[in-house]
Protein backbone atom coordinates (compact mmCIF):
# COMPACT_ATOMS: atom_id res chain seq x y z
CA UNK A 1 0.00 0.00 0.00
CA UNK A 2 1.51 3.30 -1.06
CA UNK A 3 -0.21 6.34 0.32
CA UNK A 4 1.08 8.84 -2.23
CA UNK A 5 3.26 8.49 -5.32
CA UNK A 6 6.75 9.84 -4.67
CA UNK A 7 8.53 12.16 -7.07
CA UNK A 8 11.34 10.08 -8.54
CA UNK A 9 13.80 12.82 -9.34
CA UNK A 10 17.19 11.45 -8.37
CA UNK A 11 19.60 10.13 -10.94
CA UNK A 12 20.46 6.97 -9.04
CA UNK A 13 17.92 4.18 -9.15
CA UNK A 14 16.72 2.64 -5.91
CA UNK A 15 18.51 -0.57 -6.83
CA UNK A 16 21.72 1.37 -7.29
CA UNK A 17 21.28 3.06 -3.94
CA UNK A 18 20.76 -0.25 -2.24
CA UNK A 19 23.88 -1.65 -3.83
CA UNK A 20 25.93 1.39 -2.82
CA UNK A 21 24.56 1.14 0.70
CA UNK A 22 26.26 -2.20 1.10
CA UNK A 23 29.56 -0.41 1.58
CA UNK A 24 28.05 1.70 4.39
CA UNK A 25 26.34 -1.16 6.18
CA UNK A 26 27.86 -3.20 8.96
CA UNK A 27 29.73 -6.27 7.88
CA UNK A 28 27.60 -8.45 10.16
CA UNK A 29 24.51 -7.90 7.97
CA UNK A 30 23.17 -4.75 9.62
CA UNK A 31 21.38 -3.95 12.81
CA UNK A 32 24.46 -3.94 15.01
CA UNK A 33 24.04 -0.39 16.29
CA UNK A 34 26.78 2.22 16.48
CA UNK A 35 26.31 3.01 20.18
CA UNK A 36 26.56 0.02 22.54
CA UNK A 37 24.73 1.94 25.29
CA UNK A 38 21.75 3.02 23.20
CA UNK A 39 19.41 1.41 20.70
CA UNK A 40 19.93 2.78 17.19
CA UNK A 41 16.51 3.62 15.70
CA UNK A 42 15.73 5.10 12.29
CA UNK A 43 12.42 6.99 12.07
CA UNK A 44 11.01 7.57 8.61
CA UNK A 45 9.57 11.06 9.33
CA UNK A 46 8.85 13.49 12.17
CA UNK A 47 5.79 12.11 14.05
CA UNK A 48 7.55 8.74 14.23
CA UNK A 49 10.73 10.43 15.46
CA UNK A 50 8.68 12.21 18.13
CA UNK A 51 6.98 9.12 19.49
CA UNK A 52 10.21 7.09 19.38
CA UNK A 53 12.13 9.73 21.33
CA UNK A 54 9.38 10.00 23.91
CA UNK A 55 9.10 6.24 24.43
CA UNK A 56 12.82 5.53 24.11
CA UNK A 57 14.14 8.42 26.17
CA UNK A 58 17.90 8.47 26.61
CA UNK A 59 18.06 4.74 25.88
CA UNK A 60 17.68 5.32 22.14
CA UNK A 61 19.45 7.27 19.42
CA UNK A 62 16.93 8.32 16.77
CA UNK A 63 17.74 9.31 13.18
CA UNK A 64 14.99 11.00 11.16
CA UNK A 65 15.27 10.31 7.42
CA UNK A 66 13.15 13.34 6.42
CA UNK A 67 14.70 16.80 6.61
CA UNK A 68 12.75 19.64 8.27
CA UNK A 69 10.72 21.65 5.77
CA UNK A 70 10.63 18.89 3.13
CA UNK A 71 7.64 16.81 2.13
CA UNK A 72 8.41 13.40 3.68
CA UNK A 73 6.38 11.38 1.18
CA UNK A 74 8.60 12.72 -1.63
CA UNK A 75 11.73 11.46 0.12
CA UNK A 76 14.42 9.85 -2.03
CA UNK A 77 17.13 8.11 -0.04
CA UNK A 78 20.81 8.70 -0.57
CA UNK A 79 23.31 5.85 -0.05
CA UNK A 80 24.15 7.02 3.46
CA UNK A 81 20.50 6.89 4.50
CA UNK A 82 20.11 3.41 3.08
CA UNK A 83 23.16 2.48 5.12
CA UNK A 84 21.50 3.91 8.24
CA UNK A 85 18.49 1.69 7.61
CA UNK A 86 20.78 -1.30 7.16
CA UNK A 87 22.63 -0.59 10.42
CA UNK A 88 19.60 0.28 12.56
CA UNK A 89 18.45 -2.01 15.31
CA UNK A 90 14.89 -0.86 14.66
CA UNK A 91 13.30 1.06 11.77
CA UNK A 92 9.98 2.82 12.49
CA UNK A 93 7.95 3.57 9.36
CA UNK A 94 4.45 3.83 7.97
CA UNK A 95 4.42 1.41 5.05
CA UNK A 96 3.18 3.01 1.85
CA UNK A 97 3.83 6.62 2.83
CA UNK A 98 7.41 6.71 1.51
CA UNK A 99 8.04 4.19 -1.27
CA UNK A 100 11.82 4.60 -1.19
CA UNK A 101 11.85 3.77 2.54
CA UNK A 102 9.63 0.75 1.97
CA UNK A 103 12.00 -0.60 -0.65
CA UNK A 104 15.11 -0.07 1.44
CA UNK A 105 13.50 -1.63 4.51
CA UNK A 106 12.38 -4.66 2.52
CA UNK A 107 15.88 -5.28 1.21
CA UNK A 108 18.01 -4.08 4.13
CA UNK A 109 16.13 -4.20 7.43
CA UNK A 110 14.56 -7.65 7.40
CA UNK A 111 12.62 -8.25 10.61
CA UNK A 112 13.93 -5.06 12.23
CA UNK A 113 11.06 -2.87 11.01
CA UNK A 114 8.04 -1.63 12.95
CA UNK A 115 5.22 -0.55 10.64
CA UNK A 116 2.88 1.72 12.60
CA UNK A 117 0.13 1.09 10.04
CA UNK A 118 -0.23 -2.40 11.53
CA UNK A 119 -1.29 -1.10 14.96
CA UNK A 120 -4.83 -0.27 13.82
CA UNK A 121 -6.55 -0.23 10.41
CA UNK A 122 -5.99 3.01 8.51
CA UNK A 123 -9.02 5.12 7.68
CA UNK A 124 -10.26 5.64 4.16
CA UNK A 125 -9.25 9.02 2.83
CA UNK A 126 -12.95 9.87 2.49
CA UNK A 127 -13.65 9.33 6.20
CA UNK A 128 -15.04 12.52 7.65
CA UNK A 129 -15.45 14.00 4.18
CA UNK A 130 -18.45 15.88 2.83
CA UNK A 131 -21.22 13.46 1.91
CA UNK A 132 -22.06 15.40 -1.27
CA UNK A 133 -18.53 15.25 -2.65
CA UNK A 134 -18.55 13.94 -6.22
CA UNK A 135 -22.31 14.41 -6.74
CA UNK A 136 -21.85 17.49 -8.90
CA UNK A 137 -21.62 15.47 -12.09
CA UNK A 138 -25.12 14.05 -11.68
CA UNK A 139 -26.69 17.29 -10.50
CA UNK A 140 -25.13 19.44 -13.21
CA UNK A 141 -24.85 17.02 -16.11
CA UNK A 142 -25.39 18.88 -19.36
CA UNK A 143 -24.78 22.29 -17.81
CA UNK A 144 -21.70 24.32 -18.58
CA UNK A 145 -19.05 23.81 -15.88
CA UNK A 146 -17.84 26.92 -14.10
CA UNK A 147 -14.47 27.73 -12.65
CA UNK A 148 -14.09 29.09 -9.13
CA UNK A 149 -14.39 32.56 -10.63
CA UNK A 150 -17.71 31.68 -12.28
CA UNK A 151 -16.40 31.61 -15.86
CA UNK A 152 -17.65 28.77 -18.10
CA UNK A 153 -15.06 26.21 -19.10
CA UNK A 154 -16.74 25.55 -22.45
CA UNK A 155 -17.31 21.88 -21.64
CA UNK A 156 -20.34 20.13 -20.12
CA UNK A 157 -19.89 19.24 -16.46
CA UNK A 158 -20.94 15.65 -17.04
CA UNK A 159 -18.64 15.23 -20.05
CA UNK A 160 -15.14 16.54 -19.28
CA UNK A 161 -12.72 17.04 -22.12
CA UNK A 162 -10.69 14.03 -23.17
CA UNK A 163 -7.44 15.40 -21.77
CA UNK A 164 -8.94 16.35 -18.39
CA UNK A 165 -10.91 13.12 -18.15
CA UNK A 166 -7.85 11.04 -18.95
CA UNK A 167 -5.71 12.94 -16.41
CA UNK A 168 -8.32 12.53 -13.67
CA UNK A 169 -8.86 8.85 -14.46
CA UNK A 170 -5.12 8.21 -14.50
CA UNK A 171 -4.66 9.96 -11.16
CA UNK A 172 -7.57 8.02 -9.70
CA UNK A 173 -6.22 4.72 -10.98
CA UNK A 174 -2.79 5.47 -9.53
CA UNK A 175 -4.26 6.21 -6.12
CA UNK A 176 -6.54 3.17 -6.23
CA UNK A 177 -3.63 0.93 -7.19
CA UNK A 178 -0.92 2.46 -5.02
CA UNK A 179 -2.77 3.75 -1.97
CA UNK A 180 -5.89 1.73 -1.44
CA UNK A 181 -7.44 5.12 -0.71
CA UNK A 182 -6.07 5.20 2.85
CA UNK A 183 -5.16 8.32 4.82
CA UNK A 184 -1.74 7.96 6.47
CA UNK A 185 -2.09 10.87 8.93
CA UNK A 186 -2.94 8.61 11.86
CA UNK A 187 -1.05 10.78 14.37
CA UNK A 188 -3.69 13.54 14.06
CA UNK A 189 -5.82 11.43 16.39
CA UNK A 190 -3.95 11.53 19.72
CA UNK A 191 -5.58 8.31 20.92
CA UNK A 192 -4.28 6.43 17.90
CA UNK A 193 -0.80 7.81 18.48
CA UNK A 194 -1.02 6.52 22.05
CA UNK A 195 -1.73 3.05 20.69
CA UNK A 196 1.33 3.32 18.45
CA UNK A 197 3.44 4.32 21.47
CA UNK A 198 2.28 1.26 23.41
CA UNK A 199 3.24 -1.11 20.57
CA UNK A 200 6.52 0.70 20.01
CA UNK A 201 7.40 0.14 23.67
CA UNK A 202 6.88 -3.58 23.12
CA UNK A 203 9.18 -3.59 20.08
CA UNK A 204 11.89 -1.62 21.87
CA UNK A 205 11.58 -3.99 24.81
CA UNK A 206 12.15 -6.94 22.51
CA UNK A 207 15.31 -5.30 21.13
CA UNK A 208 16.51 -4.19 24.58
CA UNK A 209 14.96 -6.48 27.24
CA UNK A 210 16.95 -5.02 30.13
CA UNK A 211 15.09 -1.71 29.75
CA UNK A 212 11.71 -3.06 28.66
CA UNK A 213 9.98 -1.80 31.80
CA UNK A 214 11.35 1.70 31.20
CA UNK A 215 9.94 1.78 27.68
CA UNK A 216 6.54 0.63 28.95
CA UNK A 217 6.54 3.28 31.66
CA UNK A 218 7.44 6.07 29.23
CA UNK A 219 4.74 4.93 26.82
CA UNK A 220 2.21 5.06 29.66
CA UNK A 221 3.31 8.61 30.52
CA UNK A 222 2.98 9.64 26.89
CA UNK A 223 -0.48 8.05 26.72
CA UNK A 224 -1.59 10.16 29.68
CA UNK A 225 -0.39 13.33 27.93
CA UNK A 226 -2.04 12.33 24.65
CA UNK A 227 -5.33 11.56 26.37
CA UNK A 228 -5.21 15.00 27.99
CA UNK A 229 -4.65 16.53 24.54
CA UNK A 230 -7.60 14.52 23.22
CA UNK A 231 -9.77 15.94 26.02
CA UNK A 232 -8.65 19.47 25.12
CA UNK A 233 -9.75 18.91 21.52
CA UNK A 234 -13.04 17.32 22.49
CA UNK A 235 -13.88 20.16 24.86
CA UNK A 236 -12.60 22.92 22.59
CA UNK A 237 -14.55 21.69 19.57
CA UNK A 238 -17.69 20.62 21.42
CA UNK A 239 -19.77 23.73 20.64
CA UNK A 240 -19.00 25.47 17.34
CA UNK A 241 -20.98 27.55 14.86
CA UNK A 242 -19.64 25.43 12.00
CA UNK A 243 -18.20 21.94 11.76
CA UNK A 244 -16.95 21.97 8.16
CA UNK A 245 -13.23 22.06 7.36
CA UNK A 246 -12.44 23.31 3.86
CA UNK A 247 -8.89 22.04 3.36
CA UNK A 248 -6.40 22.19 0.51
CA UNK A 249 -6.32 18.38 0.45
CA UNK A 250 -7.87 15.52 2.37
CA UNK A 251 -5.25 15.03 5.07
CA UNK A 252 -7.53 15.34 8.09
CA UNK A 253 -9.74 12.23 8.10
CA UNK A 254 -8.58 11.18 11.58
CA UNK A 255 -9.11 14.60 13.10
CA UNK A 256 -12.51 14.96 11.44
CA UNK A 257 -13.73 11.53 12.53
CA UNK A 258 -12.45 11.84 16.09
CA UNK A 259 -14.02 15.24 16.76
CA UNK A 260 -17.20 15.03 14.65
CA UNK A 261 -16.06 17.47 12.00
CA UNK A 262 -16.74 17.36 8.26
CA UNK A 263 -13.83 17.57 5.85
CA UNK A 264 -14.32 19.27 2.47
CA UNK A 265 -11.12 18.66 0.52
CA UNK A 266 -10.29 20.82 -2.49
CA UNK A 267 -8.07 18.04 -3.83
CA UNK A 268 -7.39 14.45 -2.83
CA UNK A 269 -4.69 12.78 -0.75
CA UNK A 270 -1.79 14.21 -2.70
CA UNK A 271 -1.16 17.95 -2.26
CA UNK A 272 0.43 17.95 -5.72
CA UNK A 273 -2.91 17.08 -7.36
CA UNK A 274 -4.40 20.01 -9.27
CA UNK A 275 -8.18 20.16 -8.75
CA UNK A 276 -10.34 20.50 -11.85
CA UNK A 277 -12.24 23.77 -12.37
CA UNK A 278 -15.47 21.92 -11.63
CA UNK A 279 -14.15 20.83 -8.24
CA UNK A 280 -13.10 24.39 -7.40
CA UNK A 281 -16.61 25.60 -8.25
CA UNK A 282 -18.18 22.85 -6.12
CA UNK A 283 -16.02 23.67 -3.10
CA UNK A 284 -16.72 27.38 -3.47
CA UNK A 285 -20.45 26.64 -3.51
CA UNK A 286 -20.18 24.45 -0.40
CA UNK A 287 -18.09 27.09 1.39
CA UNK A 288 -20.81 29.67 0.70
CA UNK A 289 -23.52 27.25 1.82
CA UNK A 290 -21.82 26.69 5.17
CA UNK A 291 -20.77 30.33 5.52
CA UNK A 292 -17.18 29.25 5.78
CA UNK A 293 -14.89 31.97 7.10
CA UNK A 294 -11.54 30.18 6.70
CA UNK A 295 -9.95 28.02 3.99
CA UNK A 296 -7.12 25.90 5.35
CA UNK A 297 -3.80 25.16 3.67
CA UNK A 298 -0.70 23.35 4.90
CA UNK A 299 2.77 24.33 5.99
CA UNK A 300 4.70 22.38 3.36
CA UNK A 301 2.61 23.10 0.24
CA UNK A 302 1.64 26.15 -1.78
CA UNK A 303 -1.41 28.10 -0.51
CA UNK A 304 -2.39 29.07 -4.08
CA UNK A 305 -5.49 26.88 -4.42
CA UNK A 306 -6.76 27.74 -0.93
CA UNK A 307 -6.28 31.43 -1.68
CA UNK A 308 -8.27 31.06 -4.91
CA UNK A 309 -11.27 29.65 -3.04
CA UNK A 310 -10.90 32.19 -0.24
CA UNK A 311 -11.01 35.12 -2.68
CA UNK A 312 -14.04 33.65 -4.39
CA UNK A 313 -16.09 33.30 -1.20
CA UNK A 314 -14.71 36.24 0.79
CA UNK A 315 -12.97 34.07 3.38
CA UNK A 316 -9.56 34.14 5.04
CA UNK A 317 -6.84 31.51 4.80
CA UNK A 318 -5.05 29.86 7.70
CA UNK A 319 -2.55 27.07 8.25
CA UNK A 320 -3.83 23.72 9.50
CA UNK A 321 -0.69 21.66 9.98
CA UNK A 322 -0.85 17.89 9.25
CA UNK A 323 2.46 17.61 11.16
CA UNK A 324 4.22 15.53 8.55
CA UNK A 325 7.36 17.45 9.50
CA UNK A 326 8.50 20.52 11.40
CA UNK A 327 9.68 23.72 9.78
CA UNK A 328 13.44 24.39 9.74
CA UNK A 329 14.65 25.93 13.02
CA UNK A 330 11.30 25.19 14.67
CA UNK A 331 11.38 25.07 18.47
CA UNK A 332 8.00 23.35 18.67
CA UNK A 333 7.03 19.71 18.88
CA UNK A 334 3.98 17.54 18.20
CA UNK A 335 2.10 18.85 21.23
CA UNK A 336 2.71 22.53 20.51
CA UNK A 337 1.68 22.17 16.86
CA UNK A 338 -1.45 20.21 17.79
CA UNK A 339 -2.44 22.89 20.29
CA UNK A 340 -1.78 25.60 17.71
CA UNK A 341 -4.05 23.68 15.31
CA UNK A 342 -6.74 23.55 17.99
CA UNK A 343 -6.68 27.31 18.49
CA UNK A 344 -6.84 27.84 14.72
CA UNK A 345 -9.83 25.52 14.46
CA UNK A 346 -11.68 27.17 17.35
CA UNK A 347 -11.27 30.59 15.75
CA UNK A 348 -12.20 29.43 12.25
CA UNK A 349 -15.21 27.36 13.33
CA UNK A 350 -16.56 29.87 15.86
CA UNK A 351 -16.24 27.56 18.86
CA UNK A 352 -17.23 28.78 22.31
Secondary structure, 3 states (H helix, E strand, C coil): CCCCCCCCCCCCCHHHHHHHHCCCCCCCCCCCCCCCCCEEEEECCHHHHHHHHHHHHHHEEEEECCCCCCCHHHCCCCHHHHHHHHHCCEEEECCCCCHHHHHHHHHHCCCCEEEHHHCCCCCECCCCECCCCCCHHHHCCCCEEECCCCCEEEEECCCCCHHHHHHHHHHHHHHHHHCCCECCCHHHCHHHHHHHHHHHHHHHHHHCHHHHHHHHHHHHHHHHHHHHHHHHHHHHCCCECCCEEEEEECCCHHHHHHCCCEEEEEECCCCCCCCCHHHHHHHHHHHHHCCCCEEEECCCCCCHHHHHHHHHHCCEEEECCCCCCCCCCCCCCHHHHHHHHHHHHHHHHCEC
